[in-house]
Amino acid sequence: MRWRSLVLVAVAILVVAGCKREFGNRNLAQLKINMTPKEVESILGSPDRTEKSEVNLETQRKTMAIIKYFYDQNGQTVVVQFQ
């Protein structure tokens, strides 16, 4: 019985550790201009947080809606912006 419990705990730890999302230079190098949010999520996973806002265009009297995805890891943040 103890052996079975120990095996179940070990499997649970491996599953949780395997689900940890990490990104590195290899993942970031796959990002290209004009990718959709879904394409970015397929490479980096779900963002830690998102922001929606509007940006004033310098040359015109208009605003443009943008979405920012924030990915945090080891004290560093990667920001991906969509227009």
PyMOL Python script that loads the backbone (N, CA, C, O; Angstrom):
from pymol import cmd

cmd.read_pdbstr("""\
ATOM      1  N   MET A   1       0.824  -1.188   0.000  1.00  0.00           N
ATOM      2  CA  MET A   1       0.000   0.000   0.000  1.00  0.00           C
ATOM      3  C   MET A   1       0.873   1.259   0.000  1.00  0.00           C
ATOM      4  O   MET A   1       0.593   2.197  -0.745  1.00  0.00           O
ATOM      5  N   ARG A   2       1.917   1.291   0.818  1.00  0.00           N
ATOM      6  CA  ARG A   2       2.810   2.453   0.848  1.00  0.00           C
ATOM      7  C   ARG A   2       3.518   2.616  -0.484  1.00  0.00           C
ATOM      8  O   ARG A   2       3.724   3.735  -0.954  1.00  0.00           O
ATOM      9  N   TRP A   3       3.889   1.504  -1.087  1.00  0.00           N
ATOM     10  CA  TRP A   3       4.572   1.542  -2.382  1.00  0.00           C
ATOM     11  C   TRP A   3       3.668   2.188  -3.436  1.00  0.00           C
ATOM     12  O   TRP A   3       4.122   3.021  -4.221  1.00  0.00           O
ATOM     13  N   ARG A   4       2.402   1.807  -3.453  1.00  0.00           N
ATOM     14  CA  ARG A   4       1.446   2.356  -4.414  1.00  0.00           C
ATOM     15  C   ARG A   4       1.273   3.866  -4.182  1.00  0.00           C
ATOM     16  O   ARG A   4       1.226   4.637  -5.140  1.00  0.00           O
ATOM     17  N   SER A   5       1.181   4.280  -2.934  1.00  0.00           N
ATOM     18  CA  SER A   5       1.044   5.708  -2.625  1.00  0.00           C
ATOM     19  C   SER A   5       2.279   6.484  -3.065  1.00  0.00           C
ATOM     20  O   SER A   5       2.169   7.587  -3.600  1.00  0.00           O
ATOM     21  N   LEU A   6       3.445   5.907  -2.840  1.00  0.00           N
ATOM     22  CA  LEU A   6       4.688   6.552  -3.239  1.00  0.00           C
ATOM     23  C   LEU A   6       4.754   6.717  -4.756  1.00  0.00           C
ATOM     24  O   LEU A   6       5.178   7.761  -5.251  1.00  0.00           O
ATOM     25  N   VAL A   7       4.339   5.695  -5.488  1.00  0.00           N
ATOM     26  CA  VAL A   7       4.332   5.762  -6.950  1.00  0.00           C
ATOM     27  C   VAL A   7       3.348   6.829  -7.425  1.00  0.00           C
ATOM     28  O   VAL A   7       3.668   7.589  -8.339  1.00  0.00           O
ATOM     29  N   LEU A   8       2.164   6.904  -6.828  1.00  0.00           N
ATOM     30  CA  LEU A   8       1.177   7.908  -7.216  1.00  0.00           C
ATOM     31  C   LEU A   8       1.685   9.323  -6.962  1.00  0.00           C
ATOM     32  O   LEU A   8       1.472  10.213  -7.786  1.00  0.00           O
ATOM     33  N   VAL A   9       2.346   9.539  -5.843  1.00  0.00           N
ATOM     34  CA  VAL A   9       2.900  10.858  -5.540  1.00  0.00           C
ATOM     35  C   VAL A   9       3.999  11.209  -6.543  1.00  0.00           C
ATOM     36  O   VAL A   9       4.063  12.343  -7.018  1.00  0.00           O
ATOM     37  N   ALA A  10       4.856  10.251  -6.864  1.00  0.00           N
ATOM     38  CA  ALA A  10       5.934  10.497  -7.828  1.00  0.00           C
ATOM     39  C   ALA A  10       5.370  10.844  -9.203  1.00  0.00           C
ATOM     40  O   ALA A  10       5.867  11.755  -9.865  1.00  0.00           O
ATOM     41  N   VAL A  11       4.341  10.129  -9.632  1.00  0.00           N
ATOM     42  CA  VAL A  11       3.711  10.411 -10.927  1.00  0.00           C
ATOM     43  C   VAL A  11       3.072  11.800 -10.910  1.00  0.00           C
ATOM     44  O   VAL A  11       3.185  12.544 -11.883  1.00  0.00           O
ATOM     45  N   ALA A  12       2.410  12.149  -9.821  1.00  0.00           N
ATOM     46  CA  ALA A  12       1.778  13.467  -9.718  1.00  0.00           C
ATOM     47  C   ALA A  12       2.823  14.580  -9.799  1.00  0.00           C
ATOM     48  O   ALA A  12       2.589  15.596 -10.455  1.00  0.00           O
ATOM     49  N   ILE A  13       3.951  14.406  -9.153  1.00  0.00           N
ATOM     50  CA  ILE A  13       5.021  15.409  -9.200  1.00  0.00           C
ATOM     51  C   ILE A  13       5.557  15.551 -10.618  1.00  0.00           C
ATOM     52  O   ILE A  13       5.789  16.666 -11.084  1.00  0.00           O
ATOM     53  N   LEU A  14       5.754  14.437 -11.306  1.00  0.00           N
ATOM     54  CA  LEU A  14       6.247  14.491 -12.683  1.00  0.00           C
ATOM     55  C   LEU A  14       5.253  15.174 -13.612  1.00  0.00           C
ATOM     56  O   LEU A  14       5.649  15.933 -14.497  1.00  0.00           O
ATOM     57  N   VAL A  15       3.971  14.910 -13.416  1.00  0.00           N
ATOM     58  CA  VAL A  15       2.944  15.533 -14.257  1.00  0.00           C
ATOM     59  C   VAL A  15       2.932  17.038 -14.040  1.00  0.00           C
ATOM     60  O   VAL A  15       2.889  17.803 -15.003  1.00  0.00           O
ATOM     61  N   VAL A  16       2.970  17.466 -12.791  1.00  0.00           N
ATOM     62  CA  VAL A  16       2.960  18.902 -12.494  1.00  0.00           C
ATOM     63  C   VAL A  16       4.232  19.559 -13.021  1.00  0.00           C
ATOM     64  O   VAL A  16       4.166  20.646 -13.595  1.00  0.00           O
ATOM     65  N   ALA A  17       5.363  18.935 -12.842  1.00  0.00           N
ATOM     66  CA  ALA A  17       6.623  19.506 -13.335  1.00  0.00           C
ATOM     67  C   ALA A  17       6.637  19.553 -14.857  1.00  0.00           C
ATOM     68  O   ALA A  17       7.184  20.489 -15.439  1.00  0.00           O
ATOM     69  N   GLY A  18       6.051  18.570 -15.501  1.00  0.00           N
ATOM     70  CA  GLY A  18       5.998  18.541 -16.961  1.00  0.00           C
ATOM     71  C   GLY A  18       5.077  19.588 -17.538  1.00  0.00           C
ATOM     72  O   GLY A  18       5.233  19.954 -18.703  1.00  0.00           O
ATOM     73  N   CYS A  19       4.130  20.082 -16.778  1.00  0.00           N
ATOM     74  CA  CYS A  19       3.182  21.091 -17.255  1.00  0.00           C
ATOM     75  C   CYS A  19       3.724  22.506 -17.117  1.00  0.00           C
ATOM     76  O   CYS A  19       3.103  23.456 -17.593  1.00  0.00           O
ATOM     77  N   LYS A  20       4.850  22.653 -16.487  1.00  0.00           N
ATOM     78  CA  LYS A  20       5.415  23.983 -16.286  1.00  0.00           C
ATOM     79  C   LYS A  20       5.795  24.581 -17.638  1.00  0.00           C
ATOM     80  O   LYS A  20       6.505  23.957 -18.426  1.00  0.00           O
ATOM     81  N   ARG A  21       5.316  25.789 -17.893  1.00  0.00           N
ATOM     82  CA  ARG A  21       5.587  26.454 -19.155  1.00  0.00           C
ATOM     83  C   ARG A  21       6.898  27.211 -19.037  1.00  0.00           C
ATOM     84  O   ARG A  21       7.096  27.974 -18.091  1.00  0.00           O
ATOM     85  N   GLU A  22       7.783  27.006 -19.982  1.00  0.00           N
ATOM     86  CA  GLU A  22       9.019  27.768 -20.024  1.00  0.00           C
ATOM     87  C   GLU A  22       9.255  28.222 -21.448  1.00  0.00           C
ATOM     88  O   GLU A  22       8.932  27.510 -22.398  1.00  0.00           O
ATOM     89  N   PHE A  23       9.809  29.386 -21.590  1.00  0.00           N
ATOM     90  CA  PHE A  23      10.171  29.849 -22.916  1.00  0.00           C
ATOM     91  C   PHE A  23      11.637  30.236 -22.909  1.00  0.00           C
ATOM     92  O   PHE A  23      12.192  30.619 -21.879  1.00  0.00           O
ATOM     93  N   GLY A  24      12.243  30.130 -24.056  1.00  0.00           N
ATOM     94  CA  GLY A  24      13.647  30.485 -24.192  1.00  0.00           C
ATOM     95  C   GLY A  24      13.879  31.116 -25.546  1.00  0.00           C
ATOM     96  O   GLY A  24      12.934  31.416 -26.275  1.00  0.00           O
ATOM     97  N   ASN A  25      15.139  31.314 -25.878  1.00  0.00           N
ATOM     98  CA  ASN A  25      15.479  31.953 -27.146  1.00  0.00           C
ATOM     99  C   ASN A  25      14.920  31.187 -28.335  1.00  0.00           C
ATOM    100  O   ASN A  25      14.536  31.797 -29.333  1.00  0.00           O
ATOM    101  N   ARG A  26      14.868  29.862 -28.246  1.00  0.00           N
ATOM    102  CA  ARG A  26      14.352  29.055 -29.349  1.00  0.00           C
ATOM    103  C   ARG A  26      12.875  29.372 -29.596  1.00  0.00           C
ATOM    104  O   ARG A  26      12.457  29.520 -30.744  1.00  0.00           O
ATOM    105  N   ASN A  27      12.086  29.476 -28.524  1.00  0.00           N
ATOM    106  CA  ASN A  27      10.668  29.816 -28.669  1.00  0.00           C
ATOM    107  C   ASN A  27      10.503  31.243 -29.181  1.00  0.00           C
ATOM    108  O   ASN A  27       9.708  31.493 -30.087  1.00  0.00           O
ATOM    109  N   LEU A  28      11.247  32.169 -28.606  1.00  0.00           N
ATOM    110  CA  LEU A  28      11.114  33.572 -28.987  1.00  0.00           C
ATOM    111  C   LEU A  28      11.538  33.794 -30.435  1.00  0.00           C
ATOM    112  O   LEU A  28      10.986  34.663 -31.110  1.00  0.00           O
ATOM    113  N   ALA A  29      12.512  33.021 -30.921  1.00  0.00           N
ATOM    114  CA  ALA A  29      12.965  33.158 -32.309  1.00  0.00           C
ATOM    115  C   ALA A  29      11.889  32.731 -33.301  1.00  0.00           C
ATOM    116  O   ALA A  29      11.935  33.123 -34.467  1.00  0.00           O
ATOM    117  N   GLN A  30      10.923  31.936 -32.856  1.00  0.00           N
ATOM    118  CA  GLN A  30       9.843  31.484 -33.734  1.00  0.00           C
ATOM    119  C   GLN A  30       8.778  32.558 -33.949  1.00  0.00           C
ATOM    120  O   GLN A  30       7.963  32.443 -34.865  1.00  0.00           O
ATOM    121  N   LEU A  31       8.776  33.595 -33.119  1.00  0.00           N
ATOM    122  CA  LEU A  31       7.769  34.649 -33.254  1.00  0.00           C
ATOM    123  C   LEU A  31       8.074  35.511 -34.471  1.00  0.00           C
ATOM    124  O   LEU A  31       9.219  35.901 -34.700  1.00  0.00           O
ATOM    125  N   LYS A  32       7.040  35.803 -35.243  1.00  0.00           N
ATOM    126  CA  LYS A  32       7.172  36.607 -36.459  1.00  0.00           C
ATOM    127  C   LYS A  32       6.172  37.758 -36.425  1.00  0.00           C
ATOM    128  O   LYS A  32       5.153  37.681 -35.738  1.00  0.00           O
ATOM    129  N   ILE A  33       6.460  38.809 -37.158  1.00  0.00           N
ATOM    130  CA  ILE A  33       5.539  39.944 -37.282  1.00  0.00           C
ATOM    131  C   ILE A  33       4.260  39.459 -37.954  1.00  0.00           C
ATOM    132  O   ILE A  33       4.302  38.598 -38.833  1.00  0.00           O
ATOM    133  N   ASN A  34       3.128  40.012 -37.540  1.00  0.00           N
ATOM    134  CA  ASN A  34       1.791  39.708 -38.069  1.00  0.00           C
ATOM    135  C   ASN A  34       1.243  38.348 -37.643  1.00  0.00           C
ATOM    136  O   ASN A  34       0.288  37.865 -38.251  1.00  0.00           O
ATOM    137  N   MET A  35       1.815  37.717 -36.618  1.00  0.00           N
ATOM    138  CA  MET A  35       1.235  36.479 -36.097  1.00  0.00           C
ATOM    139  C   MET A  35      -0.031  36.824 -35.323  1.00  0.00           C
ATOM    140  O   MET A  35      -0.143  37.907 -34.748  1.00  0.00           O
ATOM    141  N   THR A  36      -0.973  35.903 -35.312  1.00  0.00           N
ATOM    142  CA  THR A  36      -2.198  36.091 -34.546  1.00  0.00           C
ATOM    143  C   THR A  36      -1.944  35.721 -33.087  1.00  0.00           C
ATOM    144  O   THR A  36      -0.966  35.037 -32.787  1.00  0.00           O
ATOM    145  N   PRO A  37      -2.810  36.165 -32.181  1.00  0.00           N
ATOM    146  CA  PRO A  37      -2.667  35.743 -30.786  1.00  0.00           C
ATOM    147  C   PRO A  37      -2.662  34.218 -30.636  1.00  0.00           C
ATOM    148  O   PRO A  37      -1.905  33.685 -29.825  1.00  0.00           O
ATOM    149  N   LYS A  38      -3.487  33.517 -31.399  1.00  0.00           N
ATOM    150  CA  LYS A  38      -3.530  32.046 -31.311  1.00  0.00           C
ATOM    151  C   LYS A  38      -2.191  31.439 -31.714  1.00  0.00           C
ATOM    152  O   LYS A  38      -1.735  30.479 -31.093  1.00  0.00           O
ATOM    153  N   GLU A  39      -1.556  31.990 -32.748  1.00  0.00           N
ATOM    154  CA  GLU A  39      -0.259  31.476 -33.189  1.00  0.00           C
ATOM    155  C   GLU A  39       0.802  31.688 -32.111  1.00  0.00           C
ATOM    156  O   GLU A  39       1.626  30.807 -31.867  1.00  0.00           O
ATOM    157  N   VAL A  40       0.782  32.850 -31.471  1.00  0.00           N
ATOM    158  CA  VAL A  40       1.738  33.121 -30.395  1.00  0.00           C
ATOM    159  C   VAL A  40       1.488  32.177 -29.223  1.00  0.00           C
ATOM    160  O   VAL A  40       2.432  31.640 -28.644  1.00  0.00           O
ATOM    161  N   GLU A  41       0.218  31.973 -28.871  1.00  0.00           N
ATOM    162  CA  GLU A  41      -0.113  31.066 -27.768  1.00  0.00           C
ATOM    163  C   GLU A  41       0.314  29.639 -28.080  1.00  0.00           C
ATOM    164  O   GLU A  41       0.681  28.902 -27.165  1.00  0.00           O
ATOM    165  N   SER A  42       0.278  29.228 -29.341  1.00  0.00           N
ATOM    166  CA  SER A  42       0.701  27.867 -29.685  1.00  0.00           C
ATOM    167  C   SER A  42       2.200  27.686 -29.466  1.00  0.00           C
ATOM    168  O   SER A  42       2.667  26.564 -29.270  1.00  0.00           O
ATOM    169  N   ILE A  43       2.959  28.786 -29.499  1.00  0.00           N
ATOM    170  CA  ILE A  43       4.405  28.716 -29.282  1.00  0.00           C
ATOM    171  C   ILE A  43       4.757  28.946 -27.816  1.00  0.00           C
ATOM    172  O   ILE A  43       5.532  28.182 -27.240  1.00  0.00           O
ATOM    173  N   LEU A  44       4.193  29.996 -27.204  1.00  0.00           N
ATOM    174  CA  LEU A  44       4.561  30.381 -25.833  1.00  0.00           C
ATOM    175  C   LEU A  44       3.576  29.924 -24.771  1.00  0.00           C
ATOM    176  O   LEU A  44       3.874  30.009 -23.580  1.00  0.00           O
ATOM    177  N   GLY A  45       2.399  29.437 -25.181  1.00  0.00           N
ATOM    178  CA  GLY A  45       1.375  29.064 -24.214  1.00  0.00           C
ATOM    179  C   GLY A  45       0.527  30.272 -23.852  1.00  0.00           C
ATOM    180  O   GLY A  45       0.688  31.347 -24.428  1.00  0.00           O
ATOM    181  N   SER A  46      -0.361  30.096 -22.911  1.00  0.00           N
ATOM    182  CA  SER A  46      -1.235  31.189 -22.481  1.00  0.00           C
ATOM    183  C   SER A  46      -0.418  32.245 -21.745  1.00  0.00           C
ATOM    184  O   SER A  46       0.479  31.902 -20.975  1.00  0.00           O
ATOM    185  N   PRO A  47      -0.713  33.524 -21.971  1.00  0.00           N
ATOM    186  CA  PRO A  47       0.042  34.575 -21.282  1.00  0.00           C
ATOM    187  C   PRO A  47      -0.303  34.617 -19.798  1.00  0.00           C
ATOM    188  O   PRO A  47      -1.374  34.172 -19.384  1.00  0.00           O
ATOM    189  N   ASP A  48       0.611  35.154 -19.009  1.00  0.00           N
ATOM    190  CA  ASP A  48       0.365  35.321 -17.581  1.00  0.00           C
ATOM    191  C   ASP A  48      -0.675  36.407 -17.335  1.00  0.00           C
ATOM    192  O   ASP A  48      -1.449  36.325 -16.381  1.00  0.00           O
ATOM    193  N   ARG A  49      -0.693  37.422 -18.193  1.00  0.00           N
ATOM    194  CA  ARG A  49      -1.716  38.469 -18.118  1.00  0.00           C
ATOM    195  C   ARG A  49      -1.821  39.148 -19.478  1.00  0.00           C
ATOM    196  O   ARG A  49      -0.910  39.052 -20.301  1.00  0.00           O
ATOM    197  N   THR A  50      -2.936  39.833 -19.708  1.00  0.00           N
ATOM    198  CA  THR A  50      -3.137  40.580 -20.948  1.00  0.00           C
ATOM    199  C   THR A  50      -3.631  41.980 -20.620  1.00  0.00           C
ATOM    200  O   THR A  50      -4.193  42.216 -19.551  1.00  0.00           O
ATOM    201  N   GLU A  51      -3.418  42.899 -21.540  1.00  0.00           N
ATOM    202  CA  GLU A  51      -3.905  44.273 -21.417  1.00  0.00           C
ATOM    203  C   GLU A  51      -4.510  44.678 -22.746  1.00  0.00           C
ATOM    204  O   GLU A  51      -3.948  44.390 -23.803  1.00  0.00           O
ATOM    205  N   LYS A  52      -5.656  45.345 -22.700  1.00  0.00           N
ATOM    206  CA  LYS A  52      -6.247  45.936 -23.897  1.00  0.00           C
ATOM    207  C   LYS A  52      -6.230  47.441 -23.705  1.00  0.00           C
ATOM    208  O   LYS A  52      -6.599  47.942 -22.642  1.00  0.00           O
ATOM    209  N   SER A  53      -5.802  48.163 -24.730  1.00  0.00           N
ATOM    210  CA  SER A  53      -5.771  49.619 -24.639  1.00  0.00           C
ATOM    211  C   SER A  53      -5.838  50.211 -26.037  1.00  0.00           C
ATOM    212  O   SER A  53      -5.918  49.486 -27.029  1.00  0.00           O
ATOM    213  N   GLU A  54      -5.804  51.525 -26.101  1.00  0.00           N
ATOM    214  CA  GLU A  54      -5.788  52.229 -27.378  1.00  0.00           C
ATOM    215  C   GLU A  54      -4.564  53.122 -27.427  1.00  0.00           C
ATOM    216  O   GLU A  54      -4.148  53.692 -26.418  1.00  0.00           O
ATOM    217  N   VAL A  55      -3.994  53.234 -28.624  1.00  0.00           N
ATOM    218  CA  VAL A  55      -2.800  54.037 -28.836  1.00  0.00           C
ATOM    219  C   VAL A  55      -3.146  55.156 -29.809  1.00  0.00           C
ATOM    220  O   VAL A  55      -3.796  54.914 -30.826  1.00  0.00           O
ATOM    221  N   ASN A  56      -2.722  56.367 -29.507  1.00  0.00           N
ATOM    222  CA  ASN A  56      -2.919  57.486 -30.426  1.00  0.00           C
ATOM    223  C   ASN A  56      -1.917  57.381 -31.565  1.00  0.00           C
ATOM    224  O   ASN A  56      -0.723  57.192 -31.332  1.00  0.00           O
ATOM    225  N   LEU A  57      -2.398  57.503 -32.787  1.00  0.00           N
ATOM    226  CA  LEU A  57      -1.524  57.481 -33.949  1.00  0.00           C
ATOM    227  C   LEU A  57      -0.915  58.865 -34.135  1.00  0.00           C
ATOM    228  O   LEU A  57      -1.623  59.870 -34.073  1.00  0.00           O
ATOM    229  N   GLU A  58       0.377  58.921 -34.359  1.00  0.00           N
ATOM    230  CA  GLU A  58       1.090  60.193 -34.459  1.00  0.00           C
ATOM    231  C   GLU A  58       0.678  60.999 -35.689  1.00  0.00           C
ATOM    232  O   GLU A  58       0.545  62.220 -35.610  1.00  0.00           O
ATOM    233  N   THR A  59       0.476  60.334 -36.817  1.00  0.00           N
ATOM    234  CA  THR A  59       0.249  61.051 -38.069  1.00  0.00           C
ATOM    235  C   THR A  59      -1.217  61.352 -38.339  1.00  0.00           C
ATOM    236  O   THR A  59      -1.534  62.156 -39.215  1.00  0.00           O
ATOM    237  N   GLN A  60      -2.107  60.718 -37.598  1.00  0.00           N
ATOM    238  CA  GLN A  60      -3.533  60.905 -37.824  1.00  0.00           C
ATOM    239  C   GLN A  60      -4.205  61.171 -36.482  1.00  0.00           C
ATOM    240  O   GLN A  60      -3.645  60.877 -35.425  1.00  0.00           O
ATOM    241  N   ARG A  61      -5.381  61.716 -36.535  1.00  0.00           N
ATOM    242  CA  ARG A  61      -6.126  61.952 -35.295  1.00  0.00           C
ATOM    243  C   ARG A  61      -7.038  60.760 -35.022  1.00  0.00           C
ATOM    244  O   ARG A  61      -8.256  60.902 -34.907  1.00  0.00           O
ATOM    245  N   LYS A  62      -6.434  59.607 -34.924  1.00  0.00           N
ATOM    246  CA  LYS A  62      -7.170  58.368 -34.677  1.00  0.00           C
ATOM    247  C   LYS A  62      -6.474  57.601 -33.564  1.00  0.00           C
ATOM    248  O   LYS A  62      -5.336  57.890 -33.195  1.00  0.00           O
ATOM    249  N   THR A  63      -7.180  56.633 -33.051  1.00  0.00           N
ATOM    250  CA  THR A  63      -6.571  55.700 -32.105  1.00  0.00           C
ATOM    251  C   THR A  63      -6.657  54.299 -32.682  1.00  0.00           C
ATOM    252  O   THR A  63      -7.502  54.014 -33.531  1.00  0.00           O
ATOM    253  N   MET A  64      -5.792  53.443 -32.222  1.00  0.00           N
ATOM    254  CA  MET A  64      -5.757  52.068 -32.677  1.00  0.00           C
ATOM    255  C   MET A  64      -5.801  51.157 -31.450  1.00  0.00           C
ATOM    256  O   MET A  64      -5.036  51.345 -30.504  1.00  0.00           O
ATOM    257  N   ALA A  65      -6.687  50.182 -31.470  1.00  0.00           N
ATOM    258  CA  ALA A  65      -6.789  49.232 -30.359  1.00  0.00           C
ATOM    259  C   ALA A  65      -5.617  48.260 -30.416  1.00  0.00           C
ATOM    260  O   ALA A  65      -5.271  47.755 -31.484  1.00  0.00           O
ATOM    261  N   ILE A  66      -5.014  48.004 -29.270  1.00  0.00           N
ATOM    262  CA  ILE A  66      -3.931  47.030 -29.189  1.00  0.00           C
ATOM    263  C   ILE A  66      -4.190  46.079 -28.030  1.00  0.00           C
ATOM    264  O   ILE A  66      -4.921  46.394 -27.092  1.00  0.00           O
ATOM    265  N   ILE A  67      -3.572  44.911 -28.119  1.00  0.00           N
ATOM    266  CA  ILE A  67      -3.598  43.917 -27.043  1.00  0.00           C
ATOM    267  C   ILE A  67      -2.148  43.558 -26.744  1.00  0.00           C
ATOM    268  O   ILE A  67      -1.362  43.320 -27.661  1.00  0.00           O
ATOM    269  N   LYS A  68      -1.798  43.518 -25.477  1.00  0.00           N
ATOM    270  CA  LYS A  68      -0.455  43.111 -25.070  1.00  0.00           C
ATOM    271  C   LYS A  68      -0.551  41.824 -24.275  1.00  0.00           C
ATOM    272  O   LYS A  68      -1.381  41.702 -23.374  1.00  0.00           O
ATOM    273  N   TYR A  69       0.307  40.854 -24.610  1.00  0.00           N
ATOM    274  CA  TYR A  69       0.443  39.616 -23.848  1.00  0.00           C
ATOM    275  C   TYR A  69       1.735  39.730 -23.042  1.00  0.00           C
ATOM    276  O   TYR A  69       2.771  40.121 -23.579  1.00  0.00           O
ATOM    277  N   PHE A  70       1.674  39.394 -21.769  1.00  0.00           N
ATOM    278  CA  PHE A  70       2.836  39.431 -20.897  1.00  0.00           C
ATOM    279  C   PHE A  70       3.179  38.012 -20.457  1.00  0.00           C
ATOM    280  O   PHE A  70       2.320  37.289 -19.953  1.00  0.00           O
ATOM    281  N   TYR A  71       4.432  37.618 -20.647  1.00  0.00           N
ATOM    282  CA  TYR A  71       4.925  36.322 -20.208  1.00  0.00           C
ATOM    283  C   TYR A  71       6.039  36.574 -19.201  1.00  0.00           C
ATOM    284  O   TYR A  71       7.049  37.195 -19.530  1.00  0.00           O
ATOM    285  N   ASP A  72       5.856  36.092 -17.967  1.00  0.00           N
ATOM    286  CA  ASP A  72       6.825  36.288 -16.894  1.00  0.00           C
ATOM    287  C   ASP A  72       7.539  34.979 -16.595  1.00  0.00           C
ATOM    288  O   ASP A  72       6.912  33.924 -16.499  1.00  0.00           O
ATOM    289  N   GLN A  73       8.867  35.060 -16.448  1.00  0.00           N
ATOM    290  CA  GLN A  73       9.644  33.871 -16.096  1.00  0.00           C
ATOM    291  C   GLN A  73      10.962  34.310 -15.479  1.00  0.00           C
ATOM    292  O   GLN A  73      11.683  35.122 -16.059  1.00  0.00           O
ATOM    293  N   ASN A  74      11.273  33.785 -14.328  1.00  0.00           N
ATOM    294  CA  ASN A  74      12.544  34.028 -13.649  1.00  0.00           C
ATOM    295  C   ASN A  74      12.881  35.519 -13.538  1.00  0.00           C
ATOM    296  O   ASN A  74      14.021  35.920 -13.773  1.00  0.00           O
ATOM    297  N   GLY A  75      11.898  36.325 -13.185  1.00  0.00           N
ATOM    298  CA  GLY A  75      12.131  37.746 -13.000  1.00  0.00           C
ATOM    299  C   GLY A  75      12.216  38.556 -14.282  1.00  0.00           C
ATOM    300  O   GLY A  75      12.459  39.762 -14.231  1.00  0.00           O
ATOM    301  N   GLN A  76      12.022  37.920 -15.428  1.00  0.00           N
ATOM    302  CA  GLN A  76      12.043  38.625 -16.709  1.00  0.00           C
ATOM    303  C   GLN A  76      10.657  38.581 -17.326  1.00  0.00           C
ATOM    304  O   GLN A  76       9.888  37.652 -17.076  1.00  0.00           O
ATOM    305  N   THR A  77      10.336  39.585 -18.134  1.00  0.00           N
ATOM    306  CA  THR A  77       9.029  39.659 -18.774  1.00  0.00           C
ATOM    307  C   THR A  77       9.206  39.834 -20.275  1.00  0.00           C
ATOM    308  O   THR A  77       9.999  40.659 -20.729  1.00  0.00           O
ATOM    309  N   VAL A  78       8.454  39.041 -21.041  1.00  0.00           N
ATOM    310  CA  VAL A  78       8.385  39.196 -22.491  1.00  0.00           C
ATOM    311  C   VAL A  78       7.014  39.778 -22.796  1.00  0.00           C
ATOM    312  O   VAL A  78       6.004  39.268 -22.313  1.00  0.00           O
ATOM    313  N   VAL A  79       6.968  40.848 -23.598  1.00  0.00           N
ATOM    314  CA  VAL A  79       5.710  41.489 -23.969  1.00  0.00           C
ATOM    315  C   VAL A  79       5.525  41.335 -25.473  1.00  0.00           C
ATOM    316  O   VAL A  79       6.398  41.717 -26.252  1.00  0.00           O
ATOM    317  N   VAL A  80       4.381  40.771 -25.884  1.00  0.00           N
ATOM    318  CA  VAL A  80       4.031  40.632 -27.293  1.00  0.00           C
ATOM    319  C   VAL A  80       2.827  41.531 -27.531  1.00  0.00           C
ATOM    320  O   VAL A  80       1.822  41.425 -26.828  1.00  0.00           O
ATOM    321  N   GLN A  81       2.922  42.419 -28.521  1.00  0.00           N
ATOM    322  CA  GLN A  81       1.860  43.391 -28.782  1.00  0.00           C
ATOM    323  C   GLN A  81       1.171  43.067 -30.101  1.00  0.00           C
ATOM    324  O   GLN A  81       1.831  42.822 -31.111  1.00  0.00           O
ATOM    325  N   PHE A  82      -0.173  43.068 -30.086  1.00  0.00           N
ATOM    326  CA  PHE A  82      -0.987  42.819 -31.273  1.00  0.00           C
ATOM    327  C   PHE A  82      -1.748  44.080 -31.623  1.00  0.00           C
ATOM    328  O   PHE A  82      -2.211  44.795 -30.735  1.00  0.00           O
ATOM    329  N   GLN A  83      -1.885  44.363 -32.929  1.00  0.00           N
ATOM    330  CA  GLN A  83      -2.651  45.516 -33.388  1.00  0.00           C
ATOM    331  C   GLN A  83      -3.942  45.059 -34.002  1.00  0.00           C
ATOM    332  O   GLN A  83      -4.737  45.883 -34.454  1.00  0.00           O
TER     333      GLN A  83
END
""", "prot")
cmd.dss("prot")
cmd.show_as("cartoon", "prot")
cmd.util.cbc("prot")
cmd.orient("prot")
